[in-house]
Amino acid sequence: MQRIPKEKIVRALMKEIQRPNEERDSAIMRVIRSIPKGKVATYSQIAGAAGYPMYHRLVARILRHSGGRLPWQRVVGAGGEIKLHLDAALEQRLRLEMEGVTFRGRRVNMEQHQHVFRMWEEE
């Protein structure tokens, strides 16, 4: 069995992300909306919970194009890292703090605030 290089997989995924897919995008948006106040989830966690485990970059793209209609502040990078920059990062931190989320240095306290998706409770 021939092994496919990682770069080729990433290129194929990036191409797939660009294609419109209403069902896929709706699933991701539904998962983002399900994150309760005071909790956060990672890009990868959201993609996996939506049924698209390798599509963490699509989660970022959907948030970027949502026009603020999704609770974007509740989505963080692995380990609770805020991935935005400058004013956007400050705004995300402030919004999370207003929801009661605590930080350890520059990262969200994931032990306390990471949302656990329970697929059997969805829908």
Salt bridges, closest charged atoms under 4 A:
GLU16 OE1 - ARG19 NH1 2.89
GLU16 OE2 - ARG24 NH1 3.60
ASP25 OD1 - ARG24 NE 3.03
GLU81 OE1 - LYS83 NZ 3.65
GLU81 OE1 - ARG107 NH2 3.74
GLU91 OE2 - ARG95 NE 2.93
GLU97 OE2 - ARG93 NE 3.02
GLU99 OE2 - ARG74 NH2 3.01
GLU111 OE1 - ARG104 NH2 3.37
GLU123 OE2 - ARG30 NE 3.27
